[in-house]
Amino acid sequence: MKVVILGSGVVGLTSAWYLSQAGFEVTVIDRQARSAEETSFANAGQISYGYSSPWAAPGIPAKAIKWLFEEHAPLKIKPSLSPELIQWASQMLVNCQLEKYRVNKSRMLTIANRSRECLAELNRNYDLNYQGRTKGTLQIFRNPAQLKAVEKDIALLEESGTKYQLMNPAQCLVQEPGLANMQGNLVGGLYLPDDETGDCQLFCQQLQQMAEQAGVTFLFNTTVDKLNSENNQVVSVETSQGTIHADSYVIALGSYSKHLLAPLGIDIPVYPVKGYSLTLPVIDQQHAPNSTIMDETYKVAVTRFEQRIRVAGTAELAGFDPALPDKRLATLNHVVSNLFPQGVDLAQAEYWTGFRPMTPDGTPIIGQTKFSNLYTNTGHGTLGWTMACGSADILTRIIASQGQQSFNELSVERYS
């Protein structure tokens, strides 16, 4: 059976790998010259299984109003009357209810833990080198309210079997000695030992080579124009290299999936939440992070590679605006300078932005659509790499079973 995958970011690429390993003939189409050239290019570098949480959470509406007036707020909203933004934001507000939050986080943890198992198996079987580290994530809290709020997450971590450790300030400094500058400014932390780090682009480049060797065909520098359908099936995809036919089609175009599916009458609530990152060299090992620090106050992650760190954060609702404002750069600079002032060289920082495909409930949209041979694997938000292998494994099971394994709670059906 021939499967065409649209998109070769980390989600599309892992989909191609797992489908090819299951015996499918796979073709991947992407407008870039190689895999992971857009949202997967310079993401946070986190593989954050335990930190998998929806942005839609109790208390967020009140916080969002407060953040409008803060210089270094984790959420920025560009004033807009966009119907897409209004609809998406309305759905997100509904999902801020505690019961919905619990359901959504539970789903996300299930995918993330499956992904952890899949990536571990991939690393056991293949010689991958993406500057990965397996030293966990330390979520740091600067005030007691944050420490209190994490209690609802701990219950869900326990239900899902996710390992964790609550740490006092002294334990945080033992875990991450480079945070010595923060002594006296922390009230505690949540350590997630199974979380990992690494350069997602390096991972994708290696997986692309492995996929090619396994028989996957890649059509790069190829734009996707339209999906053609007949009798409840997609029959072809029109591209800049002509019309391509397959037995099944997978949409893994991240934030751009929504617009391709709309003409078919499929409305997926995916919004391009803009994120920013800095990549900069380590100049002092003792004053740099060992793994990932998640600063809960600013929602900024500082992640260690070999001799570099990646600083990523800010969620901006501004549509597909590719600009790199100095104000967003200032927030990332502020956090890394506050946490690791002696460890890195800000003068050599590389500044980047990407569009994270976010659903209003935080859970990705994986599975069959109303067209029997059309599937989605998108909407992973900030957790694309974290959930990529698990999502691809789930998708492969769905396609291989020809609908017998449905996972309806993950498909677009849940919004009906």
Secondary structure, DSSP 8 states (H G I E B T S, - for coil): -EEEEE--SHHHHHHHHHHHHTT-EEEEE-SSSSSS-STTSS---EE-STT---S--TTHHHHHHHHTT-TT-SEEE-----HHHHHHHHHHHHTTSHHHHHHHHHHHHHHHHHHHHHHHHHHHHS---S--B-S-EEEEESSHHHHHHTHHHHHHHHHHT---EEE-HHHHHHH-GGGGGGTTS--EEEEETT-EE--HHHHHHHHHHHHHHTT-EEE-S--EEEEEEETTEEEEEEETTEEE--SEEEE--GGGHHHHHGGGT-----EEEEEEEEEEEBS-GGGS-SSEEEETTTTEEEEE-SSEEEEEEEEEE-SS-----HHHHHHHHHHHHHH-TTTB-GGG-EEEEEEEEE-TTS--EEEE-SSTTEEEEE-BGGGHHHHHHHHHHHHHHHHHTTTSS--TTTSGGGG-
